Amino acid sequence: MSKEWVTDVYGTIKAIGVRQVAYVPDAGHTQLIKLCDADPDIHSVSLTTEEEGVAMLGGAWLGGQKGMMLIQSSGVGNCINMLALIQECRMPFLTLVTMRGEWGEFNPWQCPMGQSTQAALESAGVFVVRADNEKEIPETVRAAALLAFNSNRAVAVLISQKVLGIKDFNK
Amino acid sequence: MSLTTATTLNRRKSVAQILANRGEALLVASLGNPTYDTSAAGDDPRNFYVWGAMGGTCMVGLGLALAQPDRQVLAFVGDGEMLMGIGSFATIAVKQPKNLKIIVIDNEHYGETGMQPAHSGRGVDIAGIASACGFPTAYTVSTQAELDKTAESICSRPGLECVVVKVMASVEPSSLPSRDGPYLRSRFREAVLGQGKGGHN
């Protein structure tokens, strides 16, 4: 049984007509990835690294399909040069980024990229919106998707680590 | 400039030969020489030149191939570009699009930046990597006879393929197509999706 925000977001992307979903797995995206993997109308593509997804979604849009990428904040830095494609060609781009390194983080190696996620995205021309709790997520994703696909802009939704909760490494 | 692999193939002639039977195929080309080679063979709205974003051209090809399953998609990339995005071989092989052909124009050097040697001339077998990732068909051609055999139907035959074309490290005359991103994407989309679809579905 998926969490309510997950089914809401899935409903939103279906209504908007997202046909390609690229992802690098993250615990926070587990349920959404499962829904996309099981959907025969969505090309669900697991990536070896996040920048592949940026390029793939550019190609999807060139071919007339909308796409979305699901990643963790640690992968944002990998995307920066590839975002030149999106920015320079003024293509729509939508990504949902689950945050690490900001809320009760156990692994200090997550902190540097977590701390620079928003600034890195904005420096590469991406609009950034944040959802700090579960209730905010569906409407934030909907607005981000509309901005991306109606105005041909790159938009990232950062989902706070508060939503996922503090990861327990001592289990 | 010497190559590890003996070849007499010229990049411009090889690309032109492949595109002579283009038909309805769509084309993406990586920055540098593959963009110059494909535009020299005949600029076309169905050509999308990736002037930057190095390492991403094959993945642009994957997204396009999935979105347009009834059209053949050709991704022309340099060996340096392919090495930078080498993980995309794994991603593409897992997805197995039947309408995608990756054509690596391999001169074993970084031609755009001063002909520095690339791994592809130092023992790294790009077609071998594609094959190990699960490409059903992946091979290297280095003679005219081999190129003739593959070029005849590569723009139309089904199946995921990676073809590495070993070419001489020659410097060719300039061929500079438009590098204006909004123009390139709008004319491409109009050619594929129809008039008025350049910016929105």
Interface residues (C-beta under 8 A of the other chain):
Chain A: G17 R19 Q20 H43 V45 S46 L47 T48 T49 E51 E52 G53 V54 A55 M56 L57 G58 G59 A60 W61 L62 G63 G64 Q65 K66 G67 N81 M82 L83 A84 L85 E88 C89 R90 M91 N150 N152
Chain B: L26 V28 F48 V50 W51 G52 A53 M54 G55 G56 T57 C58 M59 V60 G61 L62 G63 L64 A65 L66 A67 Q68 G85 G87 S88 A90 T91 V94 K95 G181 P182 L184 R185 F188 R189 V192 L193 K197 G199 H200 N201
